[in-house]
Amino acid sequence: MLNNKNIILVGACGLIGKEFSKSILENSGNLIIVDKDEDSLKSFFDTLTNKYPDKSISYFPLDITSKKSIIAVIQALTKKNQKIDAVVNSSYPKNKNFGRNFFDIDYEDFSENLSIHLGGYFLISQLFAKYFYENKIEGNIINISSIYGVIPPRFEIYRGTKLSNSIEYGAIKAGLIHLSKYIAKYLKGSKIRVNCISPGGILDNQPEAFLLNYKEFCLSKGMLLPEDLSGALIFLLSDSSKFINGQNIIVDDGFIL
Ligand SMILES: NC(=O)c1ccc[n+]([C@@H]2O[C@H](COP(=O)([O-])OP(=O)(O)OC[C@H]3O[C@@H](n4cnc5c(N)ncnc54)[C@H](O)[C@@H]3O)[C@@H](O)[C@H]2O)c1
């Protein structure tokens, strides 16, 4: 399906990134995993190479908020004559105060979270778009947004739990959808594609009360598993979606309807 395309996966060591890594390899993609967490990166690389000994897998530490570290990865691959076909960004930068309630968020934390998350996604998109553009590559950029970039939270599903949904997250994810459409349009005529996937909530040890509240709004399953996102990812990475550009694919079991 992916015909040995060279795909960089940012945030590969995360809940979604780990599953995306497997899907890319199992669909004939060559995988370059990158993440800020160097220890997890090395150990995940070892796990993948053991499980998929015949596949092309490499890894590089990368911080999406550091222009220097992004350029270092592009240069290292260029030096090896390895063309990059696609970059998928599934990283989740946040500072230590991320996720506070609306009245408790300091301006500094709001700004810092926007800067490292939305700003970091901007930087990845900008620098890879530049690489694709300057090398006349039909590049493919996929950003992971969220249903909370599309609708405001359903606050009632958090009642009776310690979970919450923060204002900076929605601002970041809505901004990311717009940013992706902006870049897609800015690059008109270049054959570079920029799309988003907006997942619904992913199962991750949430309390039972929350799972039941959440499921009330869904059409069949409720919270999803990371593997439920793989179909959308592989589709967007493949040539089947060659003329899909500037879109946001929502994978949420109907939660936002
Ligand atoms: N988990 C969900 O329910 C859910 C739902 C909708 C959307 N999303 C989105 O999907 C993406 C992935 O979510 P997840 O649950 O897998 O997150 P996660 O926290 O499990 O993993 C995120 C990964 O990003 C890496 N990372 C953090 N900061 C980084 C940086 N500055 N540079 C490079 N890597 C960095 C972390 O080391 C980690 O490996 C996020 O953008 C998130 O907003 C998640």
PDBQT file of the ligand as one rigid body, heavy atoms in Angstrom, charges set to zero:
ROOT
HETATM    1  N1  LIG A 301      -4.909  10.200  23.180  1.00  0.00    +0.000 N 
HETATM    2  C1  LIG A 301      -6.050  10.758  22.781  1.00  0.00    +0.000 C 
HETATM    3  O1  LIG A 301      -7.142  10.462  23.306  1.00  0.00    +0.000 OA
HETATM    4  C2  LIG A 301      -6.053  11.743  21.654  1.00  0.00    +0.000 A 
HETATM    5  C3  LIG A 301      -7.276  12.110  21.078  1.00  0.00    +0.000 A 
HETATM    6  C4  LIG A 301      -7.292  13.057  20.051  1.00  0.00    +0.000 A 
HETATM    7  C5  LIG A 301      -6.106  13.591  19.609  1.00  0.00    +0.000 A 
HETATM    8  N2  LIG A 301      -4.934  13.221  20.173  1.00  0.00    +0.000 N 
HETATM    9  C6  LIG A 301      -3.699  13.823  19.666  1.00  0.00    +0.000 C 
HETATM   10  O2  LIG A 301      -2.860  12.816  19.156  1.00  0.00    +0.000 OA
HETATM   11  C7  LIG A 301      -1.477  13.167  19.343  1.00  0.00    +0.000 C 
HETATM   12  C8  LIG A 301      -0.777  12.027  20.079  1.00  0.00    +0.000 C 
HETATM   13  O3  LIG A 301      -1.426  11.798  21.316  1.00  0.00    +0.000 OA
HETATM   14  P1  LIG A 301      -0.959  10.617  22.291  1.00  0.00    +0.000 P 
HETATM   15  O4  LIG A 301      -2.106  10.335  23.178  1.00  0.00    +0.000 OA
HETATM   16  O5  LIG A 301      -0.316   9.535  21.499  1.00  0.00    +0.000 OA
HETATM   17  O6  LIG A 301       0.150  11.391  23.164  1.00  0.00    +0.000 OA
HETATM   18  P2  LIG A 301       1.284  10.757  24.094  1.00  0.00    +0.000 P 
HETATM   19  O7  LIG A 301       1.495  11.748  25.197  1.00  0.00    +0.000 OA
HETATM   20  O8  LIG A 301       0.995   9.353  24.439  1.00  0.00    +0.000 OA
HETATM   21  O9  LIG A 301       2.570  10.766  23.147  1.00  0.00    +0.000 OA
HETATM   22  C9  LIG A 301       3.110  11.947  22.661  1.00  0.00    +0.000 C 
HETATM   23  C10 LIG A 301       4.567  11.731  22.244  1.00  0.00    +0.000 C 
HETATM   24  O10 LIG A 301       5.069  13.038  21.863  1.00  0.00    +0.000 OA
HETATM   25  C11 LIG A 301       6.395  13.149  22.352  1.00  0.00    +0.000 C 
HETATM   26  N3  LIG A 301       6.715  14.574  22.495  1.00  0.00    +0.000 N 
HETATM   27  C12 LIG A 301       6.285  15.454  23.438  1.00  0.00    +0.000 A 
HETATM   28  N4  LIG A 301       6.822  16.658  23.226  1.00  0.00    +0.000 NA
HETATM   29  C13 LIG A 301       7.606  16.562  22.124  1.00  0.00    +0.000 A 
HETATM   30  C14 LIG A 301       8.425  17.466  21.405  1.00  0.00    +0.000 A 
HETATM   31  N5  LIG A 301       8.578  18.733  21.807  1.00  0.00    +0.000 N 
HETATM   32  N6  LIG A 301       9.081  17.038  20.303  1.00  0.00    +0.000 NA
HETATM   33  C15 LIG A 301       8.958  15.731  19.893  1.00  0.00    +0.000 A 
HETATM   34  N7  LIG A 301       8.203  14.819  20.548  1.00  0.00    +0.000 NA
HETATM   35  C16 LIG A 301       7.540  15.237  21.643  1.00  0.00    +0.000 A 
HETATM   36  C17 LIG A 301       6.378  12.421  23.703  1.00  0.00    +0.000 C 
HETATM   37  O11 LIG A 301       7.683  12.057  24.099  1.00  0.00    +0.000 OA
HETATM   38  C18 LIG A 301       5.480  11.226  23.383  1.00  0.00    +0.000 C 
HETATM   39  O12 LIG A 301       6.231  10.119  22.946  1.00  0.00    +0.000 OA
HETATM   40  C19 LIG A 301      -1.487  14.496  20.106  1.00  0.00    +0.000 C 
HETATM   41  O13 LIG A 301      -1.347  15.554  19.197  1.00  0.00    +0.000 OA
HETATM   42  C20 LIG A 301      -2.866  14.527  20.739  1.00  0.00    +0.000 C 
HETATM   43  O14 LIG A 301      -3.326  15.845  20.959  1.00  0.00    +0.000 OA
HETATM   44  C21 LIG A 301      -4.872  12.301  21.181  1.00  0.00    +0.000 A 
ENDROOT
TORSDOF 0
